[in-house]
Amino acid sequence: MAGVVPLSDDKKKVLLISSTRRTTWVLPKGGWELDEPTLEVAAAREAWEEAGIVVKITNDLGKVDEKRKEEQLTPDAPRAAYNFFEVTVTKVEDVFPEMEKRNRKWMTYDEAVKALENRPELLDALERSSICKS
């Protein structure tokens, strides 16, 4: 599994996307397809599909274990681990694969921390990034 922390050029904002149910904000993340040679390729594809962004990978943030509670796990959605990458957004497209399913929003560090407070693994990835924290 791979994910991205998409930062603006000045590193003052991060782009979050709505979950598919549009109830919470999340970072773009997902599976590693069999035809993808690297996690970096998978992460960039997830960024494109879910957020409509073209990215440049700038830093490997390492593995982040998902922290859902036991009762939230199912056979179809077991606990996962994601390799997150810090990326710079080079282009934002209006038309992208999941545009009907998701909203997206640029947020400051403080806004993102509040938005991700119920997703500690995503907050962990954000904290590992070089986003401006003040």
Contacts in CASP RR format, 6 or more apart in sequence:
PFRMAT RR
TARGET T0000
AUTHOR 0000-0000-0000
METHOD contacts of the structure
MODEL  1
MAGVVPLSDDKKKVLLISSTRRTTWVLPKGGWELDEPTLEVAAAREAWEE
AGIVVKITNDLGKVDEKRKEEQLTPDAPRAAYNFFEVTVTKVEDVFPEME
KRNRKWMTYDEAVKALENRPELLDALERSSICKS
1 29 0 8 1.000
1 30 0 8 1.000
1 31 0 8 1.000
1 32 0 8 1.000
1 80 0 8 1.000
1 81 0 8 1.000
1 82 0 8 1.000
1 83 0 8 1.000
2 29 0 8 1.000
2 30 0 8 1.000
2 31 0 8 1.000
2 32 0 8 1.000
2 39 0 8 1.000
2 40 0 8 1.000
2 42 0 8 1.000
2 43 0 8 1.000
2 46 0 8 1.000
2 82 0 8 1.000
2 83 0 8 1.000
2 84 0 8 1.000
2 85 0 8 1.000
3 27 0 8 1.000
3 28 0 8 1.000
3 29 0 8 1.000
3 30 0 8 1.000
3 42 0 8 1.000
3 43 0 8 1.000
3 46 0 8 1.000
3 47 0 8 1.000
3 82 0 8 1.000
3 83 0 8 1.000
3 84 0 8 1.000
3 85 0 8 1.000
3 125 0 8 1.000
4 27 0 8 1.000
4 28 0 8 1.000
4 29 0 8 1.000
4 43 0 8 1.000
4 44 0 8 1.000
4 46 0 8 1.000
4 47 0 8 1.000
4 55 0 8 1.000
4 57 0 8 1.000
4 84 0 8 1.000
4 85 0 8 1.000
4 86 0 8 1.000
4 87 0 8 1.000
5 14 0 8 1.000
5 27 0 8 1.000
5 61 0 8 1.000
5 84 0 8 1.000
5 85 0 8 1.000
5 86 0 8 1.000
5 87 0 8 1.000
5 125 0 8 1.000
5 126 0 8 1.000
5 128 0 8 1.000
5 129 0 8 1.000
5 131 0 8 1.000
6 14 0 8 1.000
6 15 0 8 1.000
6 27 0 8 1.000
6 28 0 8 1.000
6 47 0 8 1.000
6 51 0 8 1.000
6 53 0 8 1.000
6 55 0 8 1.000
6 87 0 8 1.000
6 88 0 8 1.000
6 89 0 8 1.000
7 13 0 8 1.000
7 14 0 8 1.000
7 15 0 8 1.000
7 86 0 8 1.000
7 87 0 8 1.000
7 88 0 8 1.000
7 89 0 8 1.000
7 129 0 8 1.000
7 130 0 8 1.000
7 131 0 8 1.000
8 14 0 8 1.000
8 15 0 8 1.000
8 88 0 8 1.000
8 89 0 8 1.000
8 106 0 8 1.000
9 88 0 8 1.000
9 89 0 8 1.000
10 132 0 8 1.000
11 130 0 8 1.000
11 131 0 8 1.000
11 132 0 8 1.000
12 108 0 8 1.000
12 109 0 8 1.000
12 131 0 8 1.000
12 132 0 8 1.000
13 106 0 8 1.000
13 107 0 8 1.000
13 108 0 8 1.000
13 131 0 8 1.000
14 27 0 8 1.000
14 106 0 8 1.000
14 107 0 8 1.000
14 109 0 8 1.000
14 112 0 8 1.000
14 126 0 8 1.000
14 129 0 8 1.000
14 131 0 8 1.000
15 51 0 8 1.000
15 53 0 8 1.000
15 89 0 8 1.000
15 92 0 8 1.000
15 104 0 8 1.000
15 105 0 8 1.000
15 106 0 8 1.000
15 107 0 8 1.000
16 25 0 8 1.000
16 26 0 8 1.000
16 27 0 8 1.000
16 104 0 8 1.000
16 105 0 8 1.000
16 107 0 8 1.000
16 112 0 8 1.000
16 115 0 8 1.000
16 116 0 8 1.000
17 25 0 8 1.000
17 26 0 8 1.000
17 27 0 8 1.000
17 28 0 8 1.000
17 50 0 8 1.000
17 51 0 8 1.000
17 102 0 8 1.000
17 103 0 8 1.000
17 104 0 8 1.000
17 105 0 8 1.000
18 24 0 8 1.000
18 25 0 8 1.000
18 26 0 8 1.000
18 102 0 8 1.000
18 103 0 8 1.000
18 104 0 8 1.000
19 25 0 8 1.000
19 26 0 8 1.000
19 102 0 8 1.000
20 98 0 8 1.000
20 101 0 8 1.000
20 102 0 8 1.000
22 101 0 8 1.000
22 102 0 8 1.000
22 103 0 8 1.000
24 115 0 8 1.000
24 118 0 8 1.000
24 119 0 8 1.000
25 105 0 8 1.000
25 107 0 8 1.000
25 112 0 8 1.000
25 115 0 8 1.000
25 116 0 8 1.000
26 116 0 8 1.000
26 119 0 8 1.000
26 122 0 8 1.000
27 84 0 8 1.000
27 116 0 8 1.000
27 122 0 8 1.000
27 125 0 8 1.000
27 126 0 8 1.000
28 46 0 8 1.000
28 47 0 8 1.000
28 49 0 8 1.000
28 50 0 8 1.000
28 51 0 8 1.000
28 53 0 8 1.000
29 43 0 8 1.000
29 46 0 8 1.000
29 50 0 8 1.000
29 82 0 8 1.000
29 84 0 8 1.000
29 122 0 8 1.000
30 42 0 8 1.000
30 46 0 8 1.000
30 50 0 8 1.000
30 82 0 8 1.000
31 42 0 8 1.000
31 46 0 8 1.000
32 39 0 8 1.000
32 42 0 8 1.000
33 42 0 8 1.000
33 45 0 8 1.000
36 42 0 8 1.000
36 45 0 8 1.000
39 83 0 8 1.000
39 85 0 8 1.000
40 57 0 8 1.000
40 85 0 8 1.000
43 55 0 8 1.000
43 57 0 8 1.000
43 83 0 8 1.000
43 84 0 8 1.000
43 85 0 8 1.000
43 87 0 8 1.000
44 54 0 8 1.000
44 55 0 8 1.000
44 57 0 8 1.000
44 87 0 8 1.000
47 53 0 8 1.000
47 54 0 8 1.000
47 55 0 8 1.000
47 87 0 8 1.000
48 54 0 8 1.000
48 55 0 8 1.000
48 96 0 8 1.000
48 97 0 8 1.000
49 96 0 8 1.000
49 97 0 8 1.000
49 98 0 8 1.000
50 97 0 8 1.000
50 98 0 8 1.000
50 102 0 8 1.000
51 96 0 8 1.000
51 102 0 8 1.000
51 104 0 8 1.000
52 92 0 8 1.000
52 93 0 8 1.000
52 96 0 8 1.000
52 97 0 8 1.000
52 98 0 8 1.000
52 99 0 8 1.000
52 104 0 8 1.000
53 89 0 8 1.000
53 90 0 8 1.000
53 91 0 8 1.000
53 92 0 8 1.000
53 93 0 8 1.000
53 96 0 8 1.000
54 89 0 8 1.000
54 90 0 8 1.000
54 91 0 8 1.000
54 93 0 8 1.000
55 87 0 8 1.000
55 88 0 8 1.000
55 89 0 8 1.000
55 90 0 8 1.000
56 87 0 8 1.000
56 88 0 8 1.000
56 90 0 8 1.000
57 85 0 8 1.000
57 86 0 8 1.000
57 87 0 8 1.000
58 85 0 8 1.000
58 86 0 8 1.000
58 87 0 8 1.000
58 88 0 8 1.000
59 85 0 8 1.000
59 86 0 8 1.000
59 129 0 8 1.000
59 130 0 8 1.000
60 83 0 8 1.000
60 85 0 8 1.000
60 86 0 8 1.000
61 83 0 8 1.000
61 84 0 8 1.000
61 85 0 8 1.000
61 86 0 8 1.000
61 125 0 8 1.000
61 128 0 8 1.000
61 129 0 8 1.000
62 83 0 8 1.000
62 84 0 8 1.000
62 128 0 8 1.000
63 81 0 8 1.000
63 82 0 8 1.000
63 83 0 8 1.000
64 81 0 8 1.000
64 82 0 8 1.000
64 83 0 8 1.000
64 84 0 8 1.000
64 121 0 8 1.000
64 122 0 8 1.000
64 124 0 8 1.000
64 125 0 8 1.000
64 128 0 8 1.000
65 79 0 8 1.000
65 81 0 8 1.000
65 121 0 8 1.000
66 79 0 8 1.000
66 80 0 8 1.000
66 81 0 8 1.000
66 82 0 8 1.000
66 121 0 8 1.000
67 120 0 8 1.000
67 121 0 8 1.000
68 79 0 8 1.000
73 79 0 8 1.000
82 121 0 8 1.000
82 125 0 8 1.000
84 125 0 8 1.000
84 128 0 8 1.000
86 128 0 8 1.000
86 129 0 8 1.000
86 130 0 8 1.000
107 115 0 8 1.000
109 126 0 8 1.000
109 131 0 8 1.000
109 132 0 8 1.000
109 133 0 8 1.000
109 134 0 8 1.000
112 126 0 8 1.000
112 131 0 8 1.000
113 123 0 8 1.000
113 126 0 8 1.000
116 122 0 8 1.000
116 123 0 8 1.000
116 126 0 8 1.000
117 123 0 8 1.000
END
